[in-house]
Structures are given as structure tokens and as C-alpha cells.
């Protein structure tokens, strides 16, 4: 098997990609991928070696990704906007021997001390002249094609760095079978989740697993079109949705909030959209309500994580209640357990444990970290807390690792944050636990105030006191210019405290 073959069955004239105003049909895409695959093989790259792809959401990324997989290589998608230190660390951590990079990464790449990365022996520039030691990708597209390399189901296809919201980012090993299983699970969850006639809004970064396997992978598997978006601007995004007749949009809550608050729109801009999905972080109720009221767009919310390739639960159209992230996709088992590992009762919060063919093979060169998250009988400890109702619908509560314990009472930061966001002067908030000499921990809130709206620390504390038990109320408030968030919109709590 080889995941790269997902593009093979589709009509050649069907549009596969729309990138930088140019359309690429499936026949052309297959030809380009086969040529680059042949070039990679002739360069001496061998199955199992790592090829870093440092690119935004464009044609170069897609062709490089599929060619790498087809040549039996392990693709390592990296953030092209990373500073040089972070980029060098991830190149070293993954053991990359070759790089494909676009101009976005050029400045950082120039600052890297390449003597510290002796394994890198091939550099391919995509969209810019790579210099005397590299080659331009466009010169490789006339290369003699090479056949797809057969891979075992448990061979690693992708090393993708986790978001690092609960610690330092580390590369997760996703196999060909993991990624293909999750594509099939997503498609089986809802027969209309994606169709060949769909045009998918490709904003989610493809160095993030949501963008790589849900946005791109699912679309390529069904033969849909992907409109690749390198930079997000809500005004130009809406123009693109209308121009190309976009039917499917998936993105983090921050994207939907930008659309919901955009001035000067008529309300019909999303008429072509039949499926709108929010993921990567908890969707605020007010954002979902605003999208429905303003554009008639009903947002569905799912749940997943890098280590599950990524989708774990998905909503069912017309069935899943508001606020739920749906039910486990076909083939995924789920348990909710307490601190002792025992199953909790329906309606009680518990850590989500997941098992299925989409669960990753572990962290690259880190068996200790792998053993911490995968149990002996194959359950993935997600670190997320949820509850399930009588109908099996899952509701996310919080991160287990973010739990604050005040005098023996559990406080989930998200509950306090949801209350604080109701304050008219609060634009953003993050809640963390800090050591306390008497209660073990206490609640501390970082608040970003709305411009021009006065607010004091006592206002925040009193607001919570009127709405929450005293042990859940912050006893210290710091006002900040911004709340640190990851790519998917999740608060990076390790940067606070």
C-alpha cells in the first residue's frame, strides 16, 4: 500500500488544486507527482529517509508531499514561518536528509548554521533559486517518472510535530495505515461529508494534521477540489468563497470569529457552503450563534488530536446537539476514565481514552514519551476531559493536564474562561492554576481588555463571584496585551503562570 495512490482513481479533467490563481487537474497532478518522485529516487533518497517540506498552503507543498510518500520517504511538514532556531531544531529532531522549501522560509533558512545539520544532503527550492548547493523544483518536473514504492501498512508516512500546548513539540509517527484509516473513518461518519463536486477551502496549514489529513487527505481521496489559501484575510477569504463556489470550510474558532465580526457584508457570502466545521479548539457558543444569525451557516464541531491522525469524533448533520463534538467515528473506541483509570458514569467528566487503527505509532525516538500516552492494551490517553450523554454524544470539558485543584475541588479553566468572556469589557482570557500555601492551588486569570473599555481587577473578581462558586473564582488578575495561542487557536498555558 501507499497513501500517495489516493489521487489515482479520479477523472483526469477534474480540478484537483487551485493555487495562486492557477488550476491543476488530477491528470496533471499525477504527472507532476510522478516526475518529482522519479527525481527524488534518482537523487539517492531511500525509503524511510525523511524529507522536510517547509512550505505554505500551495501547489509546491501538495506535489512534494505526494511525491515523497510515493517514493517511500517519510514526509516532515514544518512551519515555514518558524524562526531559524526552531526550524533547525525540528530538522535535527526529525533527522531530515532532504528539504523542499518555499520563499516564506528563505530568511530563516539563511540564518541556520548548516554545520550543525550534517545529515541534510539535498535541498530543493520551490518558487525561488535555492543557491549553488540546491536545485529548483521546476527543473525536476520533466524528470522520468518512477513507480510508486510499495510500503507496509505500519511504515511511517509522516512525522508531524504536535502543537506543544502541554509541553515541548515532539514529532509523532503517523503510518500509511493510520492516515488512510482516518480518511476512511471520516468519510464513513457521514455519507455527505465530502463529494467529488466539492470545493474545499484550504486555509488550515498543512504542516498541522487537521490541514494535512482532513482538509487535503479527505479531499484528494474523493476527488474534490482544494482551494489553497496561504494567508488568511477575512475579506479576501469571503471573496474567494464566492468566486470559486466553495462548498466545504473547516477551520479553528478564530477563523469563524473573524468572519462573524466582519463589517460591511450582506449575509449571503456563504450561500454555496453546505458544510462548515470548527475544530482544533473549543468553539465559543457566541461565535456559532453569530455565524448562524448573520450568514445562515450552521457550524459543526468535531474533535481530534495529532496522535489520532487526527479525527476522533464527528458531528452528524441534523442529529448532533449544539455544544457537542459528536460521536466517535466508525472504527474508533472511546472510554472516559477517572484518575484511577476506572470508567466514569454517564454525565460525569473523565479523561478521553481512544483506541483504533488511526492511533499513531508513537513519538519519534522517544519510547518513554510514547509509553506515557499509550497504554499496554493500546489506549491513547488524550489528556482531554469530556462527558457523554445518554445518546453517546461527547462534550469536551477541558484538558486533564490543565486541571486546577483548589482545596481538593476540581476547577476546569475553560469553565472560568467562559464566564469571564461574558464580561462586556473582556476580549480574551486565559485561566491557569498557580501554587497557593493554603489551598494547594489558586485560580489566576490573564485578561485582555477591549480597547477603550475600562476594567479593573476587582471588576473581574466580582463578576466571577456572582456566577461561580468561590473556589473557582480567580483571586489574582493580570491584564495582558494578548493571549498566547497555538496555530489551532488553543491557549498555550505553558507560556503563562
C-alpha positions in Angstrom: 0.0 0.0 0.0 1.0 3.7 -0.3 -1.1 6.7 0.8 0.1 8.6 -2.3 -2.2 6.5 -4.5 -5.3 8.2 -3.2 -5.2 10.6 -6.2 -5.1 7.8 -8.8 -8.8 6.8 -9.4 -10.2 10.3 -10.2 -11.1 11.7 -13.7 -8.1 13.4 -15.2 -10.0 16.5 -16.2 -11.4 17.2 -12.7 -9.8 20.1 -10.9 -7.6 18.9 -8.0 -5.9 22.2 -6.8 -6.5 25.9 -7.2 -3.3 27.6 -6.1 -2.2 31.2 -6.7 -4.9 31.6 -9.3 -4.0 28.6 -11.3 -5.9 25.3 -11.6 -4.3 21.9 -11.7 -6.4 18.9 -12.8 -5.9 15.4 -11.5 -4.2 14.2 -14.7 -1.6 17.0 -14.5 -1.2 16.5 -10.7 -0.4 12.8 -11.2 2.1 13.6 -13.9 3.9 16.2 -11.8 4.0 14.0 -8.8 5.4 11.0 -10.7 8.1 13.2 -12.2 9.2 14.6 -8.9 9.0 11.1 -7.4 11.4 9.9 -10.1 13.8 12.8 -9.3 13.8 12.1 -5.6 14.7 8.4 -6.3 17.5 9.4 -8.7 18.9 11.8 -6.1 19.5 8.7 -4.0 16.8 9.2 -1.4 15.8 5.9 0.0 12.6 4.6 1.6 12.3 5.5 5.2 14.5 8.6 4.9 13.0 11.9 6.0 12.1 14.8 3.6 11.2 18.1 5.3 8.6 20.2 3.5 8.8 23.8 4.6 6.0 25.5 2.6 2.7 27.3 3.0 -0.5 26.0 1.5 0.4 26.0 -2.1 0.9 23.7 -5.1 4.5 23.1 -4.1 3.5 21.5 -0.8 1.0 19.1 -2.3 3.2 17.9 -5.1 6.2 17.5 -2.7 4.1 15.6 -0.1 2.6 13.1 -2.6 5.9 12.6 -4.3 7.7 12.0 -1.0 5.1 9.4 0.1 5.2 7.7 -3.3 9.0 7.4 -3.2 8.7 5.7 0.2 10.1 8.6 2.1 8.8 10.0 5.4 7.3 13.5 4.9 8.1 16.0 7.6 5.9 19.1 7.2 7.3 22.1 9.0 6.1 25.6 9.7 7.7 27.9 7.1 7.3 30.9 9.4 9.3 29.3 12.2 12.4 31.2 13.4 15.7 29.7 12.4 16.4 28.2 15.9 13.0 26.3 15.9 13.4 25.2 12.3 16.9 23.9 12.9 15.8 22.0 16.0 12.9 20.3 14.1 15.2 19.4 11.2 17.7 17.9 13.6 15.0 16.2 15.7 13.4 14.5 12.7 16.8 13.5 11.1 15.8 15.1 7.8 18.2 14.3 4.9 16.4 16.5 2.3 14.4 19.7 2.2 11.8 21.2 0.0 11.3 24.9 0.9 9.4 27.9 -0.5 10.4 31.6 -0.2 8.5 32.1 3.0 11.1 30.0 4.8 14.1 31.6 3.0 15.0 34.2 5.7 15.1 31.6 8.5 17.0 29.1 6.3 19.7 31.6 5.7 20.3 32.0 9.4 20.7 28.3 10.1 24.2 27.0 10.9 24.2 24.1 8.5 27.3 22.6 10.1 25.0 21.5 12.9 22.8 19.6 10.4 25.3 17.2 8.7 22.5 14.8 7.7 21.0 17.3 5.2 22.4 16.5 1.8 19.7 17.6 -0.6 18.0 21.0 -0.9 15.1 21.7 -3.3 13.9 25.3 -3.8 10.2 25.7 -4.6 9.5 29.1 -6.1 12.9 30.6 -5.6 16.5 30.0 -6.6 18.0 27.7 -3.9 21.6 28.6 -4.5 24.6 26.6 -5.7 24.0 23.6 -3.4 20.4 23.2 -4.3 18.1 22.6 -7.3 14.9 24.3 -8.4 11.9 22.1 -8.1 10.5 23.3 -11.5 13.5 21.8 -13.3 12.6 18.4 -11.9 9.1 18.2 -13.3 10.3 16.9 -16.7 12.1 14.1 -15.0 11.5 10.4 -16.0 8.7 9.2 -13.7 9.3 6.4 -11.2 6.7 3.9 -9.9 5.1 4.2 -6.5 7.1 2.4 -3.8 5.1 -0.3 -2.0 5.0 0.3 1.7 3.9 -1.9 4.6 0.8 -0.6 6.5 2.8 0.2 9.6 5.6 2.0 7.8 5.8 5.6 8.8 4.4 8.1 6.3 4.6 11.4 8.2 6.4 12.8 11.1 4.3 15.7 12.3 5.1 17.9 15.3 2.5 18.1 17.9 1.2 21.5 18.9 3.2 21.6 22.2 0.3 23.0 24.2 1.2 20.7 27.1 4.9 20.6 26.6 7.7 20.9 24.0 6.6 19.9 20.5 7.7 16.4 19.5 7.4 14.5 16.2 4.5 12.0 16.1 4.9 9.0 13.8 1.8 8.5 11.6 1.8 5.5 9.4 0.3 4.9 5.9 -2.4 2.8 7.6 -3.1 5.4 10.3 -3.7 8.2 7.8 -5.7 6.1 5.4 -7.8 4.7 8.2 -8.7 8.1 9.4 -9.6 9.3 5.9 -12.0 6.3 5.6 -13.4 6.9 9.1 -14.2 10.5 8.3 -15.9 9.5 5.1 -17.8 6.7 6.8 -19.0 9.0 9.6 -21.4 10.9 7.2 -22.1 9.9 3.6 -22.2 13.5 2.6 -19.1 14.7 4.4 -17.3 15.2 1.1 -18.2 14.6 -2.5 -16.2 14.8 -5.8 -18.1 18.0 -6.8 -17.0 19.8 -3.6 -14.6 22.8 -3.5 -12.7 22.8 -0.2 -11.4 26.0 1.4 -7.8 25.1 2.1 -6.9 27.5 4.8 -5.8 25.1 7.6 -2.0 24.9 7.4 -0.8 21.6 6.0 2.0 21.3 8.5 -0.8 20.8 11.0 -2.5 17.4 11.0 -6.0 18.9 10.6 -5.0 20.6 7.4 -2.9 17.7 6.1 -5.2 14.7 6.5 -8.7 16.2 7.0 -8.6 19.2 4.6 -6.2 17.7 2.0 -6.3 14.0 2.5 -10.0 13.6 2.5 -10.5 15.9 -0.5 -7.8 14.0 -2.5 -9.4 10.7 -1.6 -12.8 11.6 -3.0 -11.5 13.6 -6.0 -12.7 17.0 -4.8 -11.0 20.4 -5.5 -8.9 22.2 -2.9 -8.6 26.0 -3.0 -5.3 26.5 -1.3 -5.0 29.6 0.9 -1.6 30.7 2.0 -2.5 33.7 4.1 -5.8 34.4 5.9 -7.6 37.7 5.5 -11.4 37.5 6.2 -12.3 40.0 3.4 -10.3 38.2 0.6 -11.4 34.9 2.0 -15.0 35.7 1.6 -14.3 36.9 -1.9 -12.6 33.6 -2.7 -15.5 31.6 -1.3 -18.0 33.4 -3.6 -15.7 33.4 -6.7 -14.9 29.7 -6.5 -18.2 28.4 -5.1 -16.6 26.9 -2.0 -18.8 24.2 -0.5 -16.7 23.0 2.5 -14.9 25.0 5.0 -13.1 23.7 8.1 -11.1 25.9 10.4 -10.4 26.9 14.0 -12.7 29.1 16.1 -10.5 32.1 15.5 -11.3 32.0 11.7 -15.1 31.8 12.4 -14.9 34.6 14.9 -13.2 36.8 12.2 -16.0 36.0 9.7 -18.7 36.6 12.3 -17.3 40.1 13.3 -16.5 41.3 9.7 -18.3 44.6 9.0 -19.9 45.5 5.6 -21.0 42.1 4.5 -24.5 41.3 3.2 -25.1 37.9 4.7 -25.2 35.8 1.5 -21.5 35.3 1.1 -21.6 31.7 2.3 -24.6 30.6 0.3 -22.5 28.0 -1.6 -21.3 26.4 1.6 -23.0 23.2 2.6 -20.7 22.0 5.4 -18.9 24.2 7.9 -16.7 22.7 10.6 -14.9 24.1 13.6 -12.0 22.2 15.1 -8.6 22.4 16.9 -10.1 24.2 19.9 -13.4 24.6 21.7 -15.9 26.7 19.7 -17.4 29.5 21.8 -21.2 29.4 21.7 -21.4 33.1 20.8 -19.3 32.6 17.7 -21.6 29.7 16.5 -24.7 31.8 17.1 -23.3 34.8 15.3 -22.4 32.7 12.2 -25.9 31.2 12.2 -27.6 34.6 12.6 -25.5 36.5 10.2 -24.9 34.1 7.3 -27.2 31.2 8.0 -24.2 29.0 8.5 -24.6 26.2 11.0 -21.2 25.3 12.4 -20.5 21.7 13.3 -17.8 20.9 15.8 -15.6 17.8 15.9 -12.7 16.6 18.0 -9.3 15.2 17.3 -5.6 15.3 18.0 -2.4 14.8 16.1 -1.8 11.4 17.7 -5.2 10.1 16.3 -4.5 11.2 12.7 -6.5 13.4 13.8 -10.3 12.8 13.9 -11.8 11.1 16.9 -15.4 12.3 16.9 -17.5 13.9 14.3 -21.0 15.6 14.3 -23.9 14.0 12.4 -25.9 16.5 10.4 -29.3 17.2 11.9 -28.7 14.9 14.9 -25.8 16.2 17.0 -26.9 18.7 19.6 -25.4 22.1 19.9 -22.2 22.1 22.0 -21.4 18.5 21.3 -18.4 17.4 19.2 -20.5 14.4 18.0 -19.8 10.7 18.4 -16.7 8.6 17.7 -16.2 8.0 14.0 -16.6 4.4 12.8 -13.7 2.1 14.0 -12.8 4.3 17.0 -13.4 3.1 20.5 -13.6 5.6 23.3 -13.6 5.4 27.1 -14.0 8.1 29.7 -12.0 7.3 32.9 -11.3 8.8 36.3 -7.9 9.3 37.9 -7.7 5.7 38.9 -8.4 4.5 35.3 -12.0 3.4 36.0 -14.8 4.1 33.7 -17.0 7.1 34.8 -20.8 7.2 34.8 -22.7 8.8 32.0 -22.7 12.5 32.6 -19.6 12.5 34.8 -16.4 14.1 33.5 -13.5 11.8 32.6 -10.3 11.7 30.6 -10.9 10.6 27.0 -9.1 7.4 26.0 -9.1 6.4 22.4 -8.3 3.2 20.5 -8.4 2.4 16.8 -6.4 1.9 13.6 -5.9 5.7 13.4 -3.9 5.9 16.6 -0.3 6.8 16.0 2.8 4.5 16.2 4.4 6.7 18.9 6.8 9.6 19.2 9.9 9.5 17.0 12.9 8.3 19.0 11.1 8.7 22.3 9.8 5.5 23.7 9.4 7.0 27.2 7.0 9.7 26.0 5.2 7.1 23.9 4.7 4.8 26.9 3.2 7.7 28.9 0.4 8.2 26.4 -0.3 4.7 25.0 -1.4 2.0 27.5 -0.2 -1.6 27.3 -3.6 -2.5 25.7 -3.4 0.2 23.0 -5.5 3.0 24.5 -4.3 6.5 23.7 -4.5 8.9 26.7 -5.6 12.1 25.1 -5.3 14.4 28.2 -8.7 15.9 27.3 -11.6 15.7 29.7 -15.2 15.2 28.4 -18.6 14.0 29.3 -21.0 11.8 27.3 -24.8 11.9 27.4 -27.3 9.1 27.2 -27.2 9.2 23.4 -23.5 8.8 23.2 -22.8 12.5 22.2 -19.4 13.7 23.5 -19.0 17.1 25.1 -15.5 18.5 25.8 -14.8 19.9 29.2 -11.1 20.7 29.4 -7.5 19.4 29.3 -6.7 17.0 32.1 -3.3 18.5 32.4 -4.8 21.9 32.8 -6.9 20.9 35.8 -6.6 23.2 38.8 -7.2 21.6 42.2 -8.3 24.2 44.9 -8.6 22.7 48.4 -9.4 19.4 46.8 -12.0 20.8 44.4 -11.5 20.4 40.7 -11.6 23.6 38.6 -11.6 23.4 34.8 -10.0 26.5 33.3 -12.5 26.6 30.4 -15.4 26.9 32.7 -14.0 30.0 34.3 -12.9 31.4 30.9 -16.4 31.0 29.5 -17.8 33.1 32.4 -15.2 35.8 32.1 -15.8 36.1 28.3 -19.4 37.2 29.2 -18.0 40.3 30.7 -18.6 43.2 28.2 -15.1 44.6 28.8 -13.2 41.3 28.3 -12.0 40.4 24.8 -9.8 37.4 25.7 -8.9 35.4 28.7 -6.8 32.5 29.9 -7.0 30.8 33.2 -4.2 28.9 34.9 -3.5 27.4 38.3 -0.7 28.8 40.5 0.7 27.4 43.8 -1.1 28.6 47.0 0.2 28.0 50.5 -3.2 27.1 52.0 -5.3 25.7 49.2 -2.6 23.9 47.1 -3.5 25.9 44.0 -5.5 29.0 43.3 -7.0 30.4 40.1 -5.2 33.1 38.2 -6.8 34.9 35.2 -4.9 36.6 32.3 -7.3 39.1 30.8 -7.1 41.1 27.5 -9.5 44.0 27.8 -11.4 45.5 24.9 -10.0 48.7 23.6 -11.4 51.8 25.2 -13.5 49.9 27.8 -12.3 50.5 31.4 -12.0 47.5 33.7 -10.3 46.8 37.0 -9.1 43.7 38.8 -11.9 43.9 41.3 -14.5 44.1 38.4 -13.2 40.7 37.1 -13.2 39.0 40.5 -16.7 40.4 41.5 -18.1 39.3 38.1 -17.0 35.7 38.7 -18.1 35.7 42.3 -21.6 36.4 41.2 -21.6 33.5 38.8 -19.3 30.8 40.2 -18.5 29.1 43.5 -15.8 30.9 45.4 -13.2 28.3 44.9 -13.5 28.7 41.1 -13.0 32.4 41.2 -9.7 34.0 40.4 -8.0 35.7 43.3 -5.5 37.3 41.0 -6.0 39.0 37.6 -3.2 40.2 35.3 -4.1 42.4 32.3 -2.1 41.5 29.2 -1.8 42.8 25.6 -2.5 39.4 24.1 -3.3 35.8 25.0 -0.8 33.3 23.6 -2.4 30.8 21.3 -1.2 28.0 19.1 -2.0 27.5 15.4 -5.3 25.9 16.1 -6.4 28.6 18.5 -5.7 26.7 21.7 -4.3 28.7 24.6 -0.7 27.9 25.2 -0.9 27.8 29.0 2.8 26.8 29.5 3.6 30.4 28.4 1.6 31.7 31.3 2.0 31.3 35.0 
